[in-house]
């Protein structure tokens, strides 16, 4: 998979909605308004236009109806109906001033909720959000968007049915005062390169962490990743816009992770991708299948070439693959086991180390270390399996078959020449017959 990290800024770019919860000290009446409504930049005047305005002072409601449009700075809100609920302040600080309290000053600081209904569309800069309804609870510092919610930035989008935004974070911290963004239902995130779906999503703005949970699937043109949970940790940004994008620090997946690309499938209990280290780690019951070949181990580390972190599949940017623990490799007619294995994709070599055992039919080879060289051009995962040039056992080696045992100090097998050489204290035993020599060539 390429660039699992590249999920868009949209997932946490909710500052445009945050502005509703910062509703300022004054609400306009039936003409363009200048008091700060705090839809966008609170230092800028707000302009609210609608076909009709009804103020129900007894109910504490101001209702803007028909072609409602609010503009403040570079932020705008369009909807069919906008309802503002405010507290009755006649017994409060305004008491004794006389006159009707239906004016803008009567609502100063008293807004409880703001509800936008019908074709809600908010725009700020290069971001936009649309929904059927938006409700901002000022007292609870929560905004809820519902009904075909779509948050967009450029070619990227975040779609869900309900999105909840909690405020309370530091306005100067990442998120511009947003503490948490939650999509409790199905979510779909798309960017030019990837699509991700999940049962739910939570973005912790202050912690700079995004969580996708439940039946997570990430796909691009190269493969598919499935997991129960996917967590993305970002480098600390300066704002909501700076959080997502290419500044991902770490990606982790859990709940039996499956990755598929072409003929290859990898399964593991967990996956961790460390962007700065150009490293992906598969842990727990790791099984990699490529056609009729299988690798089984408990941990698999994949090192990528600088700037080529393409995920745990596809070897185009892979530098080295390491299985630091016991590993089992199976093909159609062979099984190899070792205490550890390392594949240098760039160098076209592989090393099996520690209690190496290779079985083929009734034949068994055992040694402490086995070096494998591949033909140039066989650098993909598939090419490494089918392009072996030479196998070298530099230490003590033992080969057994149905009725023969051969031991030697070292062995070299040249695959293309179909030629094997055993050397140094070679002993060939067959029944009661024993042959000793310095070299056995066959």
N, C-alpha and C positions, 0 to 999 in steps of 0.2 A: 504494500500500500504506500502510496506516496504522500508525504507531508501530512501525516495524521494531525499534525499541529495546526494546520492552516485554517481552522475554523474561524469564521469571520468575526469582525468587530461587533456585528449585530447582536450577538448573544447577550451582551451586557451593555449595549449602547442605549440605555433607557433614560438618559438625562432629560430628554425631551418630555417624558411623562412625569419625571420628578418635578418639573417646574409647576405642574398643577397643584402639587401638594404644598408648594411654598406660597399659596395664595396670599396676596399682600393686603394692605390696609384699606383698600377702597374698591367699591364695585360701581361701575357706571350705570347711568340710567338710559334714556332713550336717544342718546347721541354718542358719537365717537368720544372715547374716554381717554384721559391722560393719566389718571392715578395708576399706581403700580399694581397690576393684577398678578404679576410674577409668573406669567406663562413662560417667559424666557428670561432675558436679561432684565433683572428687576430695576436696573438703573434707567431702562428705557420706558417710555409711555406705552400703555396698552390701548389698542383700538378694538372695540367690540361692536359688531354690527349684526342686526337681525331684523326680520320682517316685523316682529312683534316683541314687546317686553311687557310682562305682567309682574307686578310686585305685590305679594300677599303678605303684608306686614304681620297680620295676626298669626299666620302659619310660619312666618320666618322664611319665606321663599321668594326668590327672584327668578323668573322663568323667561329665558330668551328662546323664541320659537321661530323657525323658518329661516333657512339659509344663514345659519349662525356662522360668523367668522371672527376669530380673535387673532390679532396680530400684535406681537411684542418683540421688538428687535428682529432677529432673523427667524424667530419661531412663530408658527401659525397653527391654529386649530380650527377645523371646519366640522360642523355637525348639523343635524336637523334641529336638535333641541338641547339647550343647556340650562340645567336647573342648579341654582345655588341655594343651599340651605344655610341660614345664619341664625345666630342666637339673638334673642330679643334683649337689647341693651338699654331699654328705657328705665330700668331700675338700677342700672350700673353707672359707669362713669359719666354717661351722657345725661343723666337725670338733672333736670333743672335748666337745661339749655332751651327747652321749648321747641315747638314746631314738630312737623312730621319727621319720623325717623326712616322714611323710605329712601332718603338720599344716600349718596355714596358714603358720606361720613358716618351714617348710622350703622354701616356694616363694618366699620373699621376694626380689624382684628378679630371679628366674630364669626367668620365663615367656618361652618362645620363640615359640610360635604359639597362636592361639585360633581354633578352627573351630566355626562354627555351621552345622548342617545341618538342612534341613527346615523349610519355612514360616517363614523368618527374617523377623521384623518388629521394627523399631526405631522408637521414637517419642521425640521431644524437643520440647516446646513445640508449635508448630503445624506441625512437620515430621515426616515419616515416610518410612521406606525399607523396601521388602520385596524379598526375593530367595529363591532356593532354597538358596543357600549363601553364607556369608561366611567368608573366611580372612584373618586378620591375622598377618602375619609381623613380630614385634617386632624381630628383629635387622636386617631389611632396611627397617623402617619403611614397610611397604606393606600395604594392605588391599585384598583383591579380593572383589568381590561378583559372583555369577554366577547365571544362571537367572532369566529374566523379572524383571530388576531394575527397580524403579519407585521413584523418589524424588519425593515429593509435598510441596507446601506450598499450602494453601488449594485453589484451583481450578486450580493449575498442576502439571504433572508432567513428569518426565524419565524416559523408558523406554529400556532397552537390554538386551542379553543379558549383557554383562560390563562392570563398572566397576572401574577400578583407582585407588586413592587413595594418593598418595605423601606422606609426612610429612617434616618437617625444617625447615619455615618457622618464623619467629618466632611464638611463641604469642600475642604481643601485636599481631601484624600481621593484616591481613585474612586470614581463613581459619582463624584460631585454631590455627596450627601446621600446617595443610595446605599443602603446596607445589604439588601438581598433582593434577588429577582427569582421568582418561583413560577414554574409552569407545571401544575400538578397533573396535567393530562398529557396525552400524546403530543410529542413535539417533532418537528422536522426542521433541520438546519441544512441550508444549501449554500454552496459557494461555487465558483467556476470549476473547481477541481473535485469537490467532495459533496456527498449527501450523507447526513446522519439522521437517524430516527431513534426515538426512545419513548418509554412510557411516561417519563417525567424529566424535568431539568431544574436544577437550582444553581444560581450563580451567587457566590459570596463575594461581594464587591471589595470589602476591606481586606479580606484574606487573599483576594485575587485567585479564586478557585471556582471552576465550573464543573458541575457534576451532572452526568447523564445517567439515568437509572432505569433498569427494567427493559429487557429485550433490545439492547443497544445494537444498532447495525450501522457501520460506517462503510461507504462504498465509494470507489472512484473507478477510473478506467482500467486500473491494474488489478483490483481485487476487492475483497469484502472482509471486514472484521466484525465479528459478533462477540458480545460480552454481556454480562448482567449489569455491569457498572463501568462507566468510563469517567475518569477524573482528569481535568486539565488544570495545571498550575501555571500561572502567568508570572513573568517578571513584573515587578511593581511599576505601574504606569502612572502618569500624571493626571489622567482624567479617564472618564468612561470611554472616550473614543480611543485612548491609547492602550486600553487593557487588552483586548483580543487582537488577533492578527498573527504576526510573525514573531511576537515576543513571548512565545511559550517556553516555559522552563522545564516542565516535566509532564508526561502523560502516563497514566496508569489505568489498567483494565483488570477486572476481576470477575469471578463467577464463571469459570470455565470458558476461557477465551479461545475462539476459533478464527483463524485467518486463512483465506483461500485466494490463490492467485494462479491462474492457469491450471496446470496439473498438480500443483503443490497445495497441501493443506497442513497447517500447523495448529496444534492444540496445546493448551497449557492452563494451569489454574489461574495464573496471573501474568500480566505483561506490564513492564515498566520501560518507558522511553525517556532517557536523559538527554535533552537537546544539546547542552553545552559539551557533554562528553561524547556526543555522536554515538550513543550506545543504546541498544534495546536488549532487555533481559526478559526471557521467558522462564517462569519458575513453576515447579510442581507438575509432575506427570506429563512432561513434555513429549509430544509425539509429532514428528514431521513426516509426512507421506508425500512421495513424488513418484507417481506411477506404481511400480512394483517394489520401490525402495522405501525403507522406513528407518528413521532414527528415533530412538527412545532414550530419554535421559531425564534427570530431575531438574536440570538448569541448563539454559542455553543462552550464551551472550553473543550478540551480533554487533560488531563494530563497523561503523560506516566511514566512508571516505569523507573528508571535510566538505561540508556544504551539500552532501548527498544523502541526508537522512531520509530514506524512502520507506521506513517502516520495517517490519520483520519479514517481508516477502520481497522477492525480486532482488537479484544480486547485482543490478547495475551499479549501485553505489556502495556495495558491501566490500569492506576491506578484510575482515576476519570473522570467523565463526568459531566460538569456543564452547565446548562442553566440559566444565571443570570437574564434573563427577562421573560416576559410572555411566557408561554409554553402551548402547546396543544398536548395531547397524545391521539391517536385514535387506537382502535383495532376493531375487527369484530363487537362487540356488546357494546363497552364501549367508552366513551369520558371523559378525565380528563383534567382540566385546572388548572393552578396555576400561581402565580407571579414569581416563580422560581423553579428550580429542580436541584437536585444533586444526581448522582449515584456513589457510592463508589464500584468499581468493586472488588477491593481486599477485602474489608470488607463485600461484598455481601449485601449492603443496598442501599436504595434510599429514598430521602426525597423530598416531594412536600411542598412548603411553600407559604403562602399568598393567601387568597381567593381561597382555594382549592375547586373544584367542580368536582364530579364524577357522570356521568349519565350512566344509563343502562336501556334501555327501558323507562318505566314511573317512574323509581326510581331515586332519586337524593340524593347524600350525599354532604354536605358542612361542611367545617371545616377550621381552620387556618393552620393546619399542618398535614401532613400524612406521617408516616414512614412505609417503606416497607422493609421486610427482605426476602432474597432469600435463597433457599436451597443451601447448599454447593455443588460445582461442577457446578452451573449454572452461572458461571462467564463470559460467553461470552454474546455478545449483545442478541443473541437469547435465551440463557439460562435465562437471567434476565427476559425476557418477559414470559417465560413459567414455571418458577420454584419458584413462590411466596410461601413463608412459612407462613408469618404473616403480617397483616396490622394493624397499630396502629395509632389511632387518639388521641393524648395526651391532647387535649384541647376540648373546646365546639364543639359538633357535632350535626348535624341535618340531619335526614333522612326522605325523603318524598316519598310516592308512590301514587297510584291512589286515595286511600281514607284514608291513614294513615300518621301521622306525629309523629316522635319520636325525642326527644331531650335528650341529656345527657352531662355530664361533660367530658366523654371520652369514647372511644370504642376500642375494640380489636377483630380482626377477624383472626381466625386460619384456614387457607385455607385447610390444609390436613385433619383436623378434621371436616370441614364444620360447624364450631362453632363460634358464635359471642357473645360477652359480652359487654353490655352497662352499665355504672355505674356512680353513683353520680348524684343525682337529675334527675332521669330518668322520663320523661313525655311522655306517649303514648296517642295520640288523634286519635279518629276515629268517625267522625261525632260529635254528642253531648257527646259521651263517652270519659272520660278522666281517665287514670290510672297513678298513681304516685308511685314511689318506688326508692329504692337505687340501684337496679341492675336488668337488664333484660337480661336473658340468653336464646338464641335461636339458 
